[in-house]
Structure formats: structure tokens, C-alpha cells
Amino acid sequence: MALKALDIYKILPKKNCKECGDPTCLTFAMKLAGGKADVDLCPYLDDNAKSVLGATTRPPIRRVKIGVGERSFAVGEEFVLYRHEKTFYHPPGIIFKVSDRQTPEEITQVTVRVRDESFTRVGTMLRYNGIAIENASGSKESFARAVATVEESADLPLVLISTDPEALALALVQVGTYKPLIHAATPDNYKAMCALAKKHGCPMVIRSDTLDGLVSLAKACAAEGVQNLVIDVCAATLGAFLLQSTAIRQLAITRNVPELGYPVYLDTTRTGMQDAAMALGIVKYASVILTDPLSPEQAKAALTLRQNIYTDPQKPIQMNPGLYRIGTPQKDAPVLMTVNFSLTFFTLEGYLESTRIPCFMLIVDTEGLSVLTAVAAGKLNEFLVRDSLKKFGVENEVSHKNLIIPGYAAPLSGRIEEATGWKVLVGPRDAAEIGEYLYTEWKK
């Protein structure tokens, strides 16, 4: 079990030397307990203390990085079983799968999609993470050519799938410096696979259909000097994957079986129910998810679900407060005030753009709360509006002092007028009605 901050403090040298970067040993202990510091930062811990603290303060699920450069991504480093307990940190990589039996043109087409295709939702760009190449032909040469075809089109994180170490060795000659994820080590080939992983510095998948088998393989690979591992549970059904991935997460989080403290791999193409497998993997602990190329509709659903699950439930998605322009507003343009909850911002922005009326949006900081919630919680008040008008220099941008506020903020209208000296106009509650409101009610 993880140690509490005071338990950790008792083990520390209590010198308050500040050499770890923190002002006191107690501060350092609190960071260790929260998984935000490393025991190696303390120069005065002996090996025994480091061993004890390292086992209990490092993330229960190891962080594994796949690829290099701008498109690389990290998985693992999770601390909780349920996202509402704290949050999930590293969204799973969604990887499109190709085969070395496909033509170079077909492989290139999929690669270019992963390289270029993206969707924007609530201000965040959503896209796929990489390409997996499977050695389905059994030919080492065909496999190497397929890998080279992908590499010629894009610099993307790769997953190389083959149980033949010789085939992987030939492919890694071309892409080994880019740290692809290699799949997979088994009881029969793990020594040769570990040698490849060590030579090229690659993360590696271990594969077994039992938890005991995974534990044995993890121990064996660690003994060979390879610890950047990803677990493939080889589940034949979605039900089996759910049971096994949940068991792995529970045993890792509680540190009862630390050998299972690695990210989980899911190949949805094995299941025959790809959409369901994708959704299950995102919500139930898969960190690397392989799929056949998705249609745009399937992709939007998967990427949106991933964004929702991996958004901190205690920190709503927020916009930066400020004065935003819709179109090219002049001095007589309307000023509309709203909150920095991103969904509110983008919904209102979309309706304002459709009106083709140039205007200003004054976004005030309600810590990501919606209008109604912010009013109820006292986060949206006349003083915040007053200070925001001054901070963002709204008076310098317009020749009037008329402010449109959301309909749900109507109870604050009088107080805002008194605090700011601006005339307050109460807009509609529904952003969809803002166009009609501006055409019929707005007075310069």
C-alpha cells in the first residue's frame, strides 16, 4: 500500500537541506506521497530507504513513452481505479493497423490519414496517434518494406507486430531510432525480444492469456533489463478483456502485484466487435488501442469519448479569460459577457458567427463553471465583471457603455450596473436565440 506523507517523512533524513528543490523534508514527503517527486532527488537516502520509498511512491502503473518527437505519446502513470477519485492522466493511443500484405498505396493512404486528419472539439485538436504494421505475410522482407513505406510518408509513433525476432530486427534497422513499440514477447522468444528492445531503446509488449503468465514474463523481462513494458492480455472476448484489464488495474493500483503495474494493450480487430471494443478499451484501462482504420463518424465518436473520459472531472475545460473578437468589430459593436466554461464559449461563438454581426465577447473567469452554476456559487458577480471590464480595456475598444449579459445572470443586472457604470442588457437564456436578439433588441 502507498505510504502517507507523515510515514514518508519519518524515513527521510529531516535535514531540510533544500537540495531536493523543496524548502523542507515535509514538503518533499508530501510531494512523494502524491507521486509528484522522485526519491532520487534526496541525496541523503541510503539504498534501503530508496528501495522502500521507491516501491510505494512511484506511480503504481509505469509511464511508457512511444515514439519520439512531436507526435510521440506517453501512456500509463495512472493512480486511481475510477476517474472521479482523482483523474486519469494519459489518454490511450488510438493506432490504425495495416498489414504487410497490403499494397504500398493502401498503406500510404492509411498513414496519410493518421498524419493529417484531425477534429476540433471545444477548442482541442483531436487526432489519432500512430500506425501499427503487422507481419501477416510471415516474410521478413515484406514486413521491412511495409515499415519503410509508412516511414516514407510520416514521422508517426509505430507499433511493429511480429513474434519473429529476425523480422523485427530487419524492420528496426530502418526505424529503431524512433522508439517504436514492439509486439510481442512470449515465453518462447522473450530473451531475443528483450535483446532487441535494449539495443534500440524500444518499449515492448509482453503477451500471455493469464495473469500469472504476465507476471512471470514481466519478472523475466525485468531480469533481462527491460522495464518499459506494455501488457497484452490476449482476451478472446470483450467480457474477458473487461475482467482481466480491471483485475490488472486493481492489483497494480493497490500494489498487491507490482509486476502488473504496466499499461494495457488492446487489439480491437481480434474481437469482431470493433466499435464496442474501442469504447470498452477507452473507459476500462486500455492504454494502446489498435483498430482497423475508422470511418470519420466512428473516429469522431471514439476521439470524443476519449476526450471526455480523460478530462479531469474536477477541472472543467476552460477558456482563457479575455476580450475576443467575432469578425471585425468597430467602436459601435455590441459587447457580450459570458463565462470561461469552454462549452459555453464555443456554443455562443458559433451562434454569433452565424449572425454575421461583428461583436466582442468578454470572457470572465468563473473557474470553468457554467453561467447558472457560477451565479449560484457566487463565482459570477458584479465585482468580477467590473474588474474584467477594466483588466481587458473594454472601454478603449467601444464608443458606448452597453453590456449584454446571459439570461441566467439576470439577477445580477442591477448590481453590475451599480458596480461598473455600464448599462446592462439581459440577453436570452438560450444561445440559439442570440441572433434574433441582436437584430431586434440591440441598441447602440
N, C-alpha and C positions, 0 to 999 in steps of 0.2 A: 504494500500500500504506500501511497505517496506520503512523505513526511510533511507536517505543518511547519510554518515559519519558525515557531519557537523551538521545535525539535531540531531543525536545521541549525538554528543559532547556537544551540548547545554544543554542536560538533565543530563549529567554526572557531578559529583561534582568538577571536574577540580582541584583536589588536587595533581595530578602527584605523588601519593604516591608509585607507583610501586608494591603495594600489589596484584594487579591482575596478575602480571608477565610481564607487559609491561612497557616500560620506561615512557610513557606519556598517559594521558587520550585520546589524539587524536589518538595515535596508537591503543589503546583499542577500540575506536569508529570505526576505520577503520576495525578492525577485526570483530566487531559486525555486521557492515554493510555487510560484506562478509560471514556471517554465520560461522566464524571460532573461535568464542569465545562465552562464556555464560555470561549472565548478572549477574549471581550469583557470579562470580569471583570478582565483585566490592563490598567491604564490606560497602560502604557508601551510597548505593542507598536505598531509602525508598521503601515501598511496592508499592506505586502508580507508582513510576518511573520504578520499576522492572516489573510491570504489563504492562505498556506502551511499554517498550523496549522488553520485552519477546514476546509480541504478534507480533512484527514487525521484530525481528532479528533472532528468531529461525527458523529453516528450515520450509518452508510452508507445506511440507509433512513430517510427523513424521517418525523417524527412528524406525524400529521394528526389533528385533533380534529373529530368530527362531532357537531353539536348543541350545545345549551347546557343548563346546569342539572344537576340530579341524575342524569338518565338519559343525559347525554352520554357519549361514549366515545372513547378515543384508539386509533389503530392505527399500525403502523409502529414506528420506533425499535428495530429489531432489529439484532443484531450478529453472529449466527452462522448457519451453514447447518444445523447439527444441534444439537438442544436439549441433548444430553449434553455438548457443548463448553462451554456456559455455562448458558443457559436461554433460553426465549422469554418476552418480557415482556408484550406486548399481545394478548390473545385476540381472534380475529376477531369482528366484529359479525355476529350472525345476524339477518337482516332479512326479515320477512314481506312478500310482494309482493301488491299489489292493483292493479286496473285501473280507469280512469275509465269503463269500460263496465259495471262492476258497479253495483248499486243502492246508495244511501246506507246501507240497512240491512245489506247484505252487507259493505260497507267498515267500518262501525261495529263489526260483530261481530268482525272480524279485529283491528281496532285495540284493542278492549277486551281481547281475549285477550293481546295483547302487553303491554298496560298492567298487567294483573292477574295473569297466570298465572306461576307460578314453581315450582321444585322445590328441595328442600334435600338436599344430599348432603355427608356428612362435615362438617356444620356450616356449609356455604357455600350461600348462596342463588344458584341458577342461573336465569337468565331470558333472554328474547330481548331484542334491542337496539333495534329500531325498525321503521318501516314504509316501504316503497317504493311510490310511486304511479307507474304507467306511463300515459303519454298514448297509449293504444292506439287511442282513437277518432279521433285526429287533430284533435279540436276543442279550441281554446284554452279555451273557456268550460267544457266538460265537465271538462277537466283541472283548472281552477281550482276548480270545485265539489267535485271529489273530494278535492283537497288540503284545502279548507276543512272537509269532512266529517271527515277524520282529525283536523284541528286542534281541532275542537269536542269530540272525545272524549278526547283525551290530549295531554300535552306529551311527545312522543317524538322522538328523532332521526329525520329524514326523509331519504329518497333520492328526488329528483324526476327522472323518466326521460322525456326528450324531446330530440330533436335540433332542435326548433324553438325558437330563442331567444325568439320572441314568446310562445309558450306558457309557457315557463319564466318570462319576465318577469311575466306575469299571475299565475302561481302565487306567485312570490316577493313580490309585493305583500302577500300575506297571511302568509307565513312566513319572509321573508328575514332578519328579526332573529334567528331561531332557528338560523341557520347550517346549513341542510340541505346534503347532498352532491348536487350537480347532475351529471346524466349526459346527454349526454356531448359533449365537444369532439372534433371531427374536423377533418381538413384543410380541409373546406369551411366550417365555421362557427366555428372556434376564436376568431376575433377578437371576434365578438359574444358568445360564451360567456365569454370572459375579461373582457369588459366587465361582464357580469352578476356574475361571481364577485367582481370587485373592488368593485363597487358595494355588494354585500350581505355581503362578507367570507366568502363560502362556499368550502369545498373543492370541487374539481371533478374529474370523471373524464375522462381522455383515452382515446380508443379507436382502436385500429388492430389489424390482424391480423398485423402483422410487427413484429419488434423494431426494425428500422430506422425504421419509421413512428412507433413510440412515441418513439424518441429524437428524431426531428425535431419531433414535436408537443411534447414536453417542453421542448425548446430554444425553440420558438416561444412557448409559453405563459409561460415564464420571462422572455422578452424583453418580453412584454406585462405583466409584473409579477405573474403568478400562479404561485406555487410550491407551494401546498398541493394537491398532485395525487394522484390515485389512478389506477392503470393497469388498463385493461380490455384483455385480450389477445385477446378475441373468438374463443376457441378453439371449433372446431366439435365436437370430441370430447374425451373425458376424457384420452386419450393426448396429444393436442396441448396441452391445458392443463398436464399434468404436465411436458412438455418445456419449454414456454415459461415457466411460473412458476419452474421450477428454474433455467433459464438466467438469468432476471431476478435471482433471488436470488443466484446465484453472481457475476454481473457487478457487482451492487450491493455485495455484501459485500467483494469484492476491490477495489472502487473502480475497476475497469477501465473501466466505463461508468457514471459517476456520474449521467448523465441518466436511468438506470433505477432510481435509488435512491428509489423510492416504493412505498407499499403496493399490493397487488394486489386487483382486484375480480373476483368470480365470480358470475355469474347461473346458478344450477343449473337453472333452468327451461328453459334453452336445450338442455340435454344429452339430455333424455329418460330420464336415469338419475339422478333427483334424490338418492336416498339415497347412492348411490356418489359422486356429485359432492360432496355435503355432506362426507362423510368425507375424500375426497381434498383438498378445499379446506382443511379444518381442519389436516390433517397436512402439506400441501405448499403453505404460504405464502399462501393467500388471507387477506386482512385484512377484506374486506367481502363477505359471502356472502348473496346473495338467494335466497329459496326460496318456493315456494307454502306456505301455512300447513300446518304439520306436525301429524300426529296426536300425542296425548300420548306414545305409545310411541316414535315417531320423534324427538320432541323430547327425551325423556329420553336416548336413545342419543346424539344429537348434542351435547347440553349436557354429558353425562358425558365424551364423547370430548374435547371442547374443554377441560374442566377438567383431564383427565389430561395432555394434551399441554402445557398452559400452566401446569402445576405445576412448580416448579423441581426437577429430579431430584436436585439436591444438597441440597435442604432439604425433607424430608418435611413434609406438612401436620401442624401441631402444635396441641394444645390448651394453653391457659394452665394451668400447674400450680396446684393449689389443692384445697380440700375442697368437693366437690359433693354435693348432697343429691338423693336419689331418693325422691320422696314427701315425707312429713313425719316424718323420723326422730326418735325420742325418745332419751333417755340410754342406753337398753339396745340401741340399734340396732347392727347389725354395721358394721364398717369394712373396706372392701375397698381394697387398694392396687393401683394399676396405673400404667402409663407414659403419657406425653402424646402418643404416636402417635395421631392422630385416629381412624384406622380402629379401633384397639383400643378407644379410649374409646367411640365410638358403638356398636360391636358389644356391648360389655359393658353399656353403658347401656340398650340396647334389651332385652337379656335380663333385666336387673334390673327394669326397669319391668314386664315381663310377669309377674314373680313376685308383684307387688303387696306385696312386703316392703319397708317403708321402711328405707333404709340410707344410709351415707355412702360416697362414692368419694374416696379420697385419690390425687390425680394428682401424680406426681413427675416432675421434669424430666430426661428422658433424651435431650433434643435431638431429639425426634421419632422415636427408634428404637423398634422393637417390643420386646416383653419378651425374647424369645430373643436377639435381636441385641444389646440393651442389656446383658444378662447376659454375653454372650460378649465384648463390647467393654469391659467394666468400667464402663460408664456407670450401670448399676443396681447399687448396692452398699449395705452396711449404713449407711454414713455419710450417704448421700443420703436414705435412709428416715428415719434419726434426725433429721436436720435438717429434713426436711419435716414430720414429726410436730410438732416444736416451732414451726416457722415458721407453720403453719396452725392452731395451737392445738387440735389434735385432742383432747387430754386434757380441755379445757374443754367439749367437746361430748358426751362419753360418760362413763358411770359405770364403765367396765371398761377393761382394757388388753389386749384381744384384737385381733389384726390378721390379716386374711386376705390372703395374697399369691398371685399367679398360680402355677399349677402349674409353669410353666417357670422360675420363680425359686426352686424348692425348694432348690437347692444353697446358697442364701443364708440359709435359715431360721435356722440356729443362730447365725450371725454377727449377724443382725438382732436376735435375742433378746438377745444379749450387749450390743449397742450401744444398744438402746432400752429394755430392761427390760420390753418388751411380750411377751406370749405370741403366738407366730406359728402360725397355722393355714394349711396349704398347701391352696389351692383347686384346682379342676380345671384341666387344661390347655386344655380346650375351653370357651369362654364359654357355649356352649349348655347345658352341664351345671350352670351355676351355680344354677339354680332348685332342682334336686334336692339339690344340695349344701347350700344354705341350709336347706332343710326337714329334712334328715336329719342334718347334721353340725354345724350352728352351735350353739354353747353360749354362753349369756350369762355 
